[in-house]
């Protein structure tokens, strides 16, 4: 009864108030007795009261069901991508997906980023990014960047949840999971809008300008959008824009193929097959291109011919489930090889490794770096094992593991171990590398108006770096300032011009030797760093470590009076007797000095930013 009294009181008060209102024309009283008018008024009040809590109405949505990223949360940044969604000028893209956050890892940036680019395939000719917009938000902090790029105005970004990470951790990360609605809106001629919300956290970007056209064809006004998870995974659900390659339906899908992971190289004789393969997993591809990570517990294993004798075996792996876990119409299989061998009771070094002396150079870029190590080079090493029956056999080095070498001067023991835990040691020595200054030719590399395109200029002759030595280069770096990669690049290669690795000023590189490198930089604020690189005084050191690797270290004294550092340690696949250094440019130019730049105060390094080209 008390609720009825309250409702009656509200309507009586409203009626008395309405009797005093007159229309603006003719003084007629509004027709407050109209049921339609009363309903509309109540609806408008309710709509206004709830407008901030309602989801935007999504129309024209289609099923688009697939997974982005590994479901064990191990996908690194820039390793898993959604489809491309093209958004034309005047169009709006709406998408829905489930974002799964690792419950055991509160590293604040391990969620996902929306990347907005021009209408070119990722990494293709002319590919340009407007920017990346990650779901987490840390304000305008230079250290903890949650968005980056040169063509989005992030001062207009905002979020209902601001993170303040401590040691890169923030429990607020867990609030970002769940069903996410993403909107990229180009429907208004004077704004550009991004909205990401899961009902708990909402992050927005509302720019008071329209996006510029970065396509080489001015008639092509499309942008592309794609999602990149890191340490998380996305189960995509729906989109109102058909992606390149088409929608993926929610109907169950049969498996088509699979790729095996973590198949062991060597297995102890008489080990049960399921035990030997317990760490194996598979990426299964289903109809419509959908993929899923499948653990060993859902796979069937067969060893051909057997597990009871030594030698190379063929592993046949069978999977017979649909995407939704039903019995598949036709099972699929994949194959790999592994070795079954008897493991030794003890091992000993019978021939020392070919390279027993390593070298380390410490520049201001790595001063104060703790726990720095060097990779052990087993070339020439011979290890002999003694087995249960008393026989001795030379071990295959690929079946052994080796401890790393401390990057400090002195003598160090390297531990050599078998897969069954038997170990021995061998001794190596680390010495400080001698640095020699080098002046390349030409002294001006690249056109002085910064018009030289990528790979358009090189040294007349590569600079050789003998085993154990370091070469120092000093130059002034000038840049067009268009992109982070429009700065100096260091090329490591042999005398036949086969590349070991190429590394850039902006904490990125490639090549066979790059995958093993430890790299880090101090460019925590990309915009400030890029501006500071025009006229920056740069010192670069390249060291031939003597273990089949090389180190590249750089110190960049910016035009803003600040010092930035960059290093790549342990670039591998290097022939210690054939390491040469070249420089190249990309819409920048370098002016080499004939003397080394003087020492300055070097600022401490920051965490490497999450940006990649």
Buried (B, 14 or more C-beta within 10 A) or exposed (E): EEEEEEEEEEEEEEEEEBEEEEEEEEEEEEEBEEEEEBEEBEEEEEEEEEEEEEEEEBEEBBEBBBBBBBBEBEBEBBEBBBBBBBBBBEBBBBBBBBBBBBEEEBBBBBBBBBBBBBBBEBEEEEBBBBBBBBBBBBEEBBEBBBBBBBBBBBEBBEBEBBBEBEEEEBEBBBBBBBEBBBBBBBEEEEBBBBBBBBEEBBBBBBBEEEBEBBBEEEEBBBBBBBBBBBBBBBBBBBBBBEBEEEBBBBEEBBBBBBEBBEBBEBBBBEBEBEEBBBEBBBBBBBBBEBBBBBEBEBBEBEBEEEBEEEEEBEBBBEBBBBBEEEEBEEEBBBEBEBBBBBBBBEBBBEEEBEBBEBBBBBBBBBEEBEEBBBBBBBEEBBBBBBBEEEEEEEBEBEBBEBBBBBBEBEEBEBEBBBBEEBEBEBEBEBEEBEBEBBEBEEEBBBBEEBEBEEEBBBBEEBBBBBBBBBBBBBBBBBBBBBBBBBBBBBBBBBEEEEBBBBBBBBBBBEBBBBEBBEBBBBBBBBBBBBBBBBBBBBBBBBBBBBBBBBBBBBBBBBBBEBBBBBBBBBBBBBEBEBBBBBBBBBBBBBBBBEEEBEEEEBEEBBBBBBBBE
